[in-house]
Amino acid sequence: MLRTHTCGELRSNHIDKKVTIAGWCNSQRNLGGLIFVDVRDRYGLTQAIFDPEHKSKIFELAKSLKREDVIQITGAVRSRGQELKNKAMPTGEIEILADELVILNKSEPLPMDIDGKSNVTEETRLKYRYLDLRRPEMQKNLSMRHSAFKAALNYLDSQKFLHIETPMLMKSTPEGARDYVVPSRVNPGEFYALPQSPQLYKQILMVSGFDRYFQLARCLRDEDLRADRQPEHTQIDLEMSFVEREDVFEVVEGLMKAMWKEVIGVELKTPFVKLSYSDAIEKYGSDKPDLRFGLEMCDVSDIMKNTEFQVYKTIIAEGGKVKCLKVTDSAEKLSRKELDRLAETAKTHKAKGMSWLKVSGGGAEGSITKFFDESLVRELFEKTEAKNGDTLLFIADSDAETASKSLGQVRLALGNKLGLIPEGQWKFAWIIDFPLFEWNEEENKWDAMHHMFCSPKKEDLEKLESDTGNVFCNQYDLTLNGVELCSGSIRINVPEIQERVMKIVGFPKEEAEKRFGFLLEAFRYGAPPHGGVGIGFDRIVALMCGYNDIREVIAFPKNKNAQCPMDGSPAEITERQLKELHIKVDLTKNQKE
């Protein structure tokens, strides 16, 4: 080894010992008679001192040191003394009196500041990711990621789960997002797909008798990016045989408890709250509600149908809803300009508009109050429990879910604006009882709301084809502070039921056999009841570290255009490679556009 100790481990018990450390020159301070150098590695900082009266040759060499030079220092550990002790550094009670200095590699002037990121663009951080990763913040993030993986591995091992890898090259099967595809050189004209998830393979493992499987799975999806999405992400994928929904919940809750306790020292309370999908949408306007604050919505359609406001009357007559959000003690905090901003927020989420009124002196103030008589106002205040100083916000839409979801976004904006979201709280919730299908207006067909392998509830099997929109399934999501952490279900394990579901979403028997024949065939040889989840590992680590952006906890993420500025991918390949793969590239369409 080129070092006897790391830069984070030397303490007073090492005094008078001769040691060697190696790392990056974090700083060099030439105070005339002495030179002080802080040496950094991922474990910490250690100060070395160069004294010309002690070693004159290396003193001259130390003068040449620049930021991020890679160096090796040998010398004796000594005390800094009580007055010079640096309490901000774990190694602050000691220093190394340098006997030897070796410059292992010189660094050119840095293209970015690695002490902070305030003035560094995202593109620069990604282009020079190897420098960005040297920052203590990023080193801490990836260290926490490792700890989270270790905690998950230990817990799942204790629960008798086996870690089994599934293929990265597989058959393209429609699972919701676009596949990344890989051409086969030895099978011209044919393609592999990279896994969107190990969904089919983990079900095959259940058929194979491995009743408790997991892996830290790499998942790849060709979809538009945002803060919590990347082309490739990591999930803790697990599947169990001979279980019901509550058995899966118990294992996942135990996993969350183990990870939070081991990684950040937080004791979680279980069992987690359970909310039906319909209640989550009705009360919070989201299937991943942030439960750290109140502001529950209510339906006031039964009251508003008696108003003279024609917009409301028409919407309610068409079967729509008027949703209301009471914002306590907010009348003075929400100016007309701020209410207009909230209305714009609602419009970006498909609302046609937002109305409001303020409660003052026991009465209502606002542009729409002219349409309300006194009895209607009293009824409205009674329903919402509104008091003086409160503000009532309304969104109406012929599609009830649009009204709820757009007002739900207003709720989130208010939570942030009014400081209603407390720090340091972890509010988990299981969202259950999802519809199995949702109507696709553009294609005029039914789609699976999550995926087509979720088992319908037994009581709804008879109406799969006759009342498709009212079929509910054994799907469940785990949410935390408004973020979806995982999604899973009890799966279909009977081939006939699987074929019926596939037919409804557009895969008749012949097409289903072509796309999913290996799964359907496996089911015919005795598939046990089974279920599981895919847990967003990147999202968990990001939340633990205090981020919403998962790129902060991924070593080499892509930018918003799914590009890597560091290595230049994606990039063209050579004509020879294209020829070997029997591929011709036609860029004329893009050039015209």
C-alpha positions in Angstrom: 0.0 0.0 0.0 1.1 3.6 -0.7 -0.3 4.6 2.7 -0.4 3.3 6.3 -3.5 5.3 7.2 -6.3 7.2 5.6 -6.8 10.9 6.0 -9.7 10.5 8.3 -8.4 8.1 11.0 -5.4 9.7 12.8 -6.1 10.7 16.4 -4.1 11.5 19.6 -3.4 7.8 20.1 -1.2 7.9 17.0 1.1 10.7 18.3 4.8 9.9 17.9 4.1 7.2 15.3 5.6 7.4 11.8 2.8 7.2 9.2 2.2 7.6 5.5 -0.9 9.2 4.0 -1.9 9.7 0.4 -4.6 11.7 -1.3 -5.3 15.0 -3.0 -3.9 18.4 -2.0 -7.0 20.1 -0.6 -5.2 23.3 0.2 -1.7 24.7 0.6 -1.0 27.6 2.9 2.5 29.2 2.8 2.9 31.3 5.9 6.5 32.1 5.1 8.4 30.1 7.7 6.0 27.1 7.5 3.8 25.5 4.9 0.5 23.8 5.9 -1.1 21.3 3.5 -4.5 19.6 4.0 -4.5 16.2 2.4 -7.9 14.8 1.5 -9.3 11.4 0.6 -12.8 10.0 1.0 -12.3 9.4 4.7 -11.5 13.0 5.6 -8.7 15.6 5.9 -5.3 15.5 7.7 -3.0 18.5 8.1 0.6 18.1 7.3 3.3 20.7 8.2 6.5 21.4 6.3 9.3 23.0 8.3 12.5 24.1 6.4 14.5 23.6 9.6 13.3 20.0 9.7 13.6 19.0 6.0 14.6 21.9 3.7 14.5 19.9 0.4 10.8 18.9 0.7 10.0 22.4 1.9 10.9 23.7 -1.5 8.9 20.9 -3.2 5.9 21.7 -1.0 6.0 25.3 -2.3 5.0 24.0 -5.7 1.9 22.1 -4.6 -1.3 23.1 -6.3 -5.0 22.3 -5.6 -5.8 18.6 -6.4 -2.2 17.4 -6.9 -2.1 13.8 -5.8 0.6 13.4 -3.1 2.1 11.1 -0.6 3.4 12.3 2.7 5.4 10.4 5.3 6.2 11.8 8.8 5.6 11.6 12.5 2.2 12.4 14.1 2.3 15.2 16.7 -0.1 17.1 18.7 -1.3 20.5 17.6 -1.7 21.6 21.1 -4.8 22.7 22.9 -4.8 26.3 21.5 -4.4 25.2 17.8 -6.7 22.2 17.9 -9.3 22.3 15.1 -12.6 21.2 16.6 -14.3 21.2 13.1 -12.1 18.4 11.9 -12.1 14.9 13.4 -8.4 14.8 12.9 -8.0 18.3 14.2 -6.1 17.5 17.4 -3.0 16.2 15.4 -0.8 17.0 12.4 2.0 15.3 10.6 5.5 16.8 10.6 6.5 15.9 7.1 9.7 13.9 6.5 9.0 12.9 2.9 6.8 14.3 0.1 6.1 12.5 -3.2 4.0 14.1 -5.9 2.3 11.2 -7.5 0.5 13.2 -10.1 0.0 16.9 -10.9 -3.4 18.5 -11.5 -4.1 21.1 -14.1 -6.2 24.2 -13.0 -9.7 23.0 -12.2 -12.6 23.8 -14.7 -15.1 23.9 -11.8 -15.2 24.7 -8.1 -15.3 21.5 -6.1 -15.9 23.3 -2.7 -19.5 24.1 -3.6 -21.9 24.0 -6.5 -23.7 27.4 -6.3 -22.0 28.8 -9.4 -21.6 25.5 -11.3 -24.1 24.5 -13.9 -25.6 21.1 -14.0 -24.0 20.5 -17.4 -20.6 21.4 -16.1 -21.1 19.1 -13.1 -22.0 16.2 -15.4 -19.2 16.9 -17.9 -16.6 16.9 -15.1 -18.4 14.3 -13.0 -15.1 12.8 -11.7 -14.4 16.2 -10.1 -18.0 16.7 -8.9 -17.8 13.3 -7.2 -14.8 14.5 -5.2 -16.9 16.9 -3.3 -17.6 15.8 0.3 -21.3 16.1 -0.3 -21.3 13.7 -3.2 -18.9 11.3 -1.4 -21.4 11.3 1.5 -24.3 10.7 -0.8 -22.7 7.6 -2.4 -21.5 6.4 0.9 -25.1 6.6 2.2 -26.2 4.7 -0.9 -23.9 1.9 0.0 -25.2 1.9 3.5 -28.8 1.7 2.3 -27.9 -1.2 0.0 -26.1 -3.0 2.8 -29.1 -2.5 5.2 -31.5 -3.9 2.5 -29.3 -6.9 1.8 -28.9 -7.8 5.5 -32.6 -7.5 6.1 -33.7 -9.5 3.1 -31.1 -12.1 3.8 -32.6 -12.4 7.3 -36.0 -13.0 5.7 -34.7 -15.9 3.6 -34.7 -14.0 0.3 -32.3 -15.2 -2.4 -30.4 -12.7 -4.6 -30.9 -13.9 -8.2 -29.8 -11.9 -11.3 -32.1 -11.8 -14.3 -31.1 -11.1 -17.9 -30.2 -7.7 -19.2 -30.9 -8.8 -22.8 -34.4 -10.0 -23.1 -37.4 -10.1 -25.4 -39.3 -6.8 -26.0 -42.6 -7.0 -24.2 -44.9 -4.0 -23.8 -44.8 -2.9 -20.2 -45.8 0.8 -20.3 -42.7 2.7 -21.4 -40.6 2.5 -24.6 -37.9 -0.2 -24.6 -34.3 0.4 -25.2 -33.5 -2.1 -28.0 -30.2 -3.8 -28.8 -29.6 -5.3 -32.3 -28.4 -8.9 -32.5 -25.3 -9.3 -34.8 -25.7 -13.1 -35.0 -29.4 -12.9 -35.6 -29.8 -10.3 -38.3 -32.9 -8.2 -38.2 -33.7 -9.3 -34.6 -33.4 -7.3 -31.4 -33.1 -7.7 -27.7 -34.7 -5.3 -25.3 -33.1 -4.0 -22.1 -35.4 -4.7 -19.1 -37.9 -2.0 -18.0 -38.1 -4.2 -15.0 -37.5 -7.9 -14.2 -41.3 -8.4 -14.0 -41.7 -11.5 -16.2 -38.5 -13.1 -15.0 -39.3 -12.8 -11.4 -42.7 -14.3 -12.0 -40.9 -17.2 -13.8 -38.7 -17.6 -10.7 -41.9 -18.1 -8.6 -43.0 -20.8 -11.0 -39.5 -22.3 -10.6 -39.9 -22.7 -6.9 -37.7 -19.8 -5.6 -40.3 -18.6 -3.2 -38.4 -15.5 -2.0 -36.4 -13.7 -4.7 -34.7 -10.2 -4.7 -32.1 -8.3 -6.6 -30.8 -4.8 -6.8 -32.1 -4.6 -10.4 -31.1 -2.2 -13.1 -34.1 -1.0 -15.1 -34.0 0.9 -18.3 -36.8 2.9 -19.9 -36.8 5.2 -22.9 -39.1 8.0 -21.4 -39.0 11.7 -20.9 -36.9 12.7 -17.9 -37.5 14.7 -14.8 -35.9 15.0 -11.4 -37.0 11.6 -10.2 -36.5 9.8 -13.5 -33.4 8.6 -15.4 -33.1 6.3 -18.5 -31.5 3.8 -16.1 -32.5 3.4 -12.5 -32.1 0.9 -9.7 -34.8 -0.8 -7.8 -35.0 -3.3 -5.0 -37.0 -5.9 -6.8 -38.6 -8.7 -4.7 -41.2 -11.4 -5.2 -42.8 -13.9 -2.8 -44.9 -17.0 -3.3 -47.8 -18.2 -1.3 -48.6 -14.7 0.0 -51.4 -12.3 0.2 -51.2 -8.5 0.2 -50.7 -8.0 3.9 -47.7 -10.5 3.8 -46.0 -8.3 1.2 -46.8 -5.2 3.3 -45.2 -6.7 6.4 -41.9 -7.6 4.6 -41.7 -4.1 2.9 -42.4 -2.3 6.1 -39.8 -4.3 7.9 -37.3 -3.4 5.1 -38.1 0.3 5.4 -37.7 0.1 9.2 -34.3 -1.6 8.8 -33.0 0.8 6.2 -34.1 4.0 8.1 -32.7 2.8 11.4 -29.4 1.6 10.1 -28.7 4.4 7.6 -30.1 7.6 9.3 -30.9 6.4 12.8 -34.7 6.9 12.6 -37.2 4.5 14.1 -40.3 4.2 11.9 -43.7 3.3 13.3 -45.5 0.5 11.6 -48.0 -0.5 10.2 -48.1 2.3 7.7 -51.3 4.1 6.9 -53.5 2.6 4.2 -55.6 4.8 1.8 -57.8 3.6 -1.1 -56.9 5.1 -4.4 -60.3 6.8 -4.5 -59.9 8.3 -1.0 -56.4 9.6 -1.9 -57.7 11.3 -5.0 -60.8 12.7 -3.3 -59.0 14.1 -0.2 -55.5 15.0 -1.6 -55.9 15.0 -5.4 -53.0 12.6 -5.8 -52.3 8.9 -5.7 -49.0 9.8 -3.9 -50.3 12.2 -1.3 -48.0 14.2 1.0 -49.5 13.5 4.4 -47.1 15.7 6.4 -49.8 18.5 6.3 -53.5 18.7 6.2 -55.5 20.7 3.7 -57.9 17.9 2.8 -60.3 18.6 -0.1 -64.0 18.0 -0.1 -66.7 17.7 -2.6 -69.2 20.6 -2.5 -71.2 19.6 -5.7 -74.3 18.9 -3.7 -74.3 22.5 -2.5 -73.0 24.2 -5.6 -75.8 22.7 -7.7 -78.1 25.3 -6.1 -75.9 28.3 -7.0 -76.7 30.8 -9.7 -73.2 30.4 -11.0 -73.9 28.8 -14.4 -70.5 27.3 -14.9 -70.9 25.1 -11.8 -74.5 24.2 -12.6 -73.6 23.1 -16.1 -70.6 21.0 -15.0 -72.6 19.3 -12.2 -75.5 18.6 -14.6 -73.0 16.9 -16.9 -71.9 14.6 -14.0 -68.9 16.6 -13.1 -67.7 17.7 -9.6 -66.9 20.9 -7.7 -64.0 20.3 -5.3 -63.2 22.7 -2.5 -60.0 23.3 -0.5 -60.2 25.2 2.8 -57.0 27.1 3.6 -57.1 28.1 7.3 -56.0 31.6 8.5 -54.9 32.5 5.0 -57.1 35.4 3.9 -54.4 38.0 4.7 -51.6 35.8 3.4 -53.1 35.2 0.0 -53.3 38.3 -2.1 -55.2 38.5 -5.4 -51.9 38.2 -7.3 -51.0 35.1 -5.4 -54.4 33.6 -5.9 -54.0 34.2 -9.6 -50.7 32.3 -9.5 -52.4 29.4 -7.9 -55.0 29.5 -10.6 -52.3 29.2 -13.2 -50.9 26.2 -11.3 -54.3 24.6 -11.6 -54.5 25.4 -15.3 -51.1 23.7 -16.0 -52.7 20.6 -14.6 -55.7 20.7 -17.0 -58.1 22.7 -14.8 -60.1 25.3 -16.8 -59.9 27.8 -13.9 -60.1 28.3 -10.1 -62.6 30.3 -8.1 -62.1 31.5 -4.5 -63.8 33.3 -1.7 -62.6 34.6 1.7 -64.4 34.4 5.0 -64.7 37.7 6.8 -67.2 38.9 9.4 -69.1 35.7 9.1 -69.7 36.3 5.5 -68.1 35.7 2.1 -66.0 38.0 0.0 -64.9 37.4 -3.6 -66.1 37.7 -7.2 -68.2 34.6 -7.2 -70.1 35.4 -4.0 -72.7 37.4 -6.0 -74.0 34.0 -7.2 -74.5 32.7 -3.6 -77.4 33.5 -1.4 -77.1 33.6 2.4 -78.4 30.1 3.0 -76.0 28.6 0.5 -73.1 30.4 2.1 -74.1 29.1 5.5 -74.4 25.6 4.1 -71.0 25.9 2.5 -69.3 27.2 5.7 -70.9 24.3 7.7 -69.7 21.7 5.2 -66.1 23.1 5.1 -66.1 24.2 8.8 -64.8 27.6 7.5 -64.1 30.4 10.0 -63.2 34.0 9.7 -59.8 34.5 8.0 -60.1 31.3 6.0 -59.9 31.1 2.2 -62.0 28.6 0.1 -60.7 27.5 -3.3 -62.9 25.8 -5.9 -62.2 23.9 -9.0 -65.0 22.4 -11.1 -64.6 20.0 -14.0 -66.8 17.6 -16.0 -64.1 15.0 -15.2 -64.1 14.6 -11.4 -60.6 13.3 -11.4 -59.2 16.3 -13.2 -60.9 18.6 -10.7 -59.3 16.7 -7.8 -55.9 16.3 -9.3 -55.5 20.0 -10.3 -56.7 21.2 -6.9 -54.3 18.7 -5.4 -51.4 20.5 -7.2 -52.7 23.8 -5.7 -52.7 22.1 -2.3 -49.0 21.1 -2.7 -48.1 24.7 -3.8 -49.8 26.1 -0.7 -48.1 23.6 1.5 -44.7 25.0 0.3 -45.8 28.6 0.2 -47.4 28.8 3.6 -44.7 26.7 5.3 -47.1 23.9 6.2 -44.7 21.0 5.5 -42.7 20.1 8.7 -39.0 19.1 8.4 -37.8 15.7 9.6 -41.1 13.8 9.3 -41.5 10.5 7.3 -45.1 9.9 6.4 -45.5 6.6 4.6 -48.8 5.4 3.2 -50.0 2.4 1.2 -52.3 3.3 -1.6 -54.6 0.3 -2.3 -57.7 -0.7 -4.3 -56.7 0.7 -7.7 -58.8 0.3 -10.8 -57.3 -2.4 -13.0 -58.0 -0.5 -16.2 -58.2 3.1 -17.4 -59.7 4.4 -20.5 -57.4 5.6 -23.3 -59.3 8.5 -25.0 -56.7 8.9 -27.8 -56.8 5.2 -28.8 -60.3 4.5 -27.8 -59.4 1.4 -25.8 -58.7 0.1 -22.3 -55.2 0.2 -20.9 -53.9 -1.4 -17.7 -53.6 1.3 -15.1 -50.3 -0.2 -13.9 -49.6 -3.3 -15.9 -51.5 -6.3 -17.1 -50.1 -8.8 -14.6 -52.0 -7.4 -11.6 -54.6 -9.8 -10.4 -58.2 -8.6 -10.4 -60.0 -8.8 -7.1 -61.8 -12.1 -6.9 -65.2 -10.5 -6.5 -64.7 -8.5 -9.7 -63.6 -11.4 -12.0 -67.1 -12.0 -13.3 -67.4 -8.4 -14.6 -64.0 -8.2 -16.4 -65.6 -7.9 -19.8 -69.1 -6.6 -18.8 -68.1 -3.8 -16.5 -64.4 -3.2 -17.2 -64.2 0.3 -15.8 -65.3 -0.9 -12.3 -62.9 -3.8 -12.0 -60.5 -3.3 -9.1 -57.2 -5.1 -8.5 -54.7 -6.2 -5.9 -52.3 -3.4 -6.9 -50.6 -1.3 -4.2 -48.1 1.6 -4.1 -46.0 2.8 -1.2 -45.7 6.5 -0.9 -43.5 8.7 1.3 -43.9 12.5 1.7 -45.6 12.8 -1.7 -43.2 10.5 -3.5 -44.0 7.1 -4.9 -41.4 4.7 -3.5 -42.6 1.4 -4.8 -45.3 -0.2 -6.8 -46.4 -3.8 -6.7 -49.3 -6.3 -6.7 -50.5 -9.7 -6.2 -50.0 -11.2 -9.6 -52.2 -13.2 -11.9 -51.1 -16.9 -11.8 -53.9 -18.5 -13.8 -53.3 -18.5 -17.6 -56.9 -18.2 -18.5 -57.3 -15.0 -16.3 -54.1 -13.6 -17.7 -55.4 -14.2 -21.3 -58.7 -12.4 -20.5 -56.9 -9.3 -19.1 -54.5 -9.3 -22.1 -57.4 -9.4 -24.5 -59.1 -6.4 -22.9 -55.9 -4.3 -23.3 -55.5 -5.2 -26.9 -53.6 -8.5 -27.0 -55.9 -11.3 -28.3 -54.9 -14.8 -27.7 -52.7 -15.2 -30.8 -50.9 -11.9 -30.1 -50.6 -12.6 -26.4 -48.9 -16.0 -27.2 -46.5 -14.2 -29.6 -45.5 -11.6 -27.0 -45.8 -13.4 -23.7 -46.0 -17.1 -24.7 -43.2 -18.2 -22.4 -44.9 -16.7 -19.4 -48.3 -18.2 -20.2 -46.8 -21.6 -20.9 -44.9 -21.5 -17.6 -48.2 -20.8 -15.8 -49.7 -24.0 -17.3 -47.2 -26.1 -15.3 -48.3 -25.0 -11.9 -47.7 -21.3 -11.0 -48.1 -20.6 -7.2 -50.0 -17.5 -6.0 -47.4 -14.8 -5.8 -46.8 -11.1 -5.4 -44.1 -8.5 -4.8 -42.9 -5.0 -5.4 -40.3 -2.9 -7.2 -38.9 -0.3 -4.8 -37.2 2.8 -6.2 -33.8 2.5 -4.6 -32.5 5.8 -6.0 -35.6 7.7 -4.7 -35.1 6.2 -1.2 -31.5 7.3 -1.0 -32.3 10.7 -2.4 -35.0 11.3 0.3 -32.6 10.1 3.0 -30.0 12.6 1.8 -32.6 15.4 1.6 -33.0 15.6 -2.2 -35.8 15.4 -4.7 -33.4 14.9 -7.6 -32.1 11.3 -7.9 -29.1 12.5 -9.9 -27.5 13.6 -6.7 -27.3 10.0 -5.5 -26.3 8.3 -8.8 -22.6 8.2 -9.7 -23.0 8.8 -13.4 -26.5 10.1 -14.3 -27.7 11.4 -17.7 -28.9 15.0 -18.3 -32.4 16.0 -19.2 -31.8 15.0 -22.8 -30.7 11.5 -21.8 -27.1 12.4 -22.6 -23.9 12.0 -20.7 -21.8 15.1 -21.2 -18.8 13.3 -19.7 -18.4 10.5 -22.2 -20.5 12.0 -25.0 -23.1 9.2 -25.1 -25.3 8.5 -27.0 -23.0 8.8 -30.0 -22.7 7.6 -33.6 -21.1 4.2 -34.3 -18.9 3.3 -37.2 -20.1 2.2 -40.6 -18.4 -1.1 -40.0 -20.5 -1.6 -36.8 -23.7 -0.7 -38.6 -22.9 -3.1 -41.4 -22.2 -6.0 -39.0 -25.5 -5.3 -37.4 -27.3 -5.1 -40.7 -28.6 -1.6 -39.9 -29.0 1.5 -42.1 -29.5 4.9 -40.4 -31.9 7.3 -42.1 -31.5 10.8 -40.7 -33.4 12.6 -43.5 -36.6 13.0 -41.4 -34.7 14.7 -38.5 -32.8 16.9 -41.0 -36.0 18.1 -42.5 -37.5 18.8 -39.1 
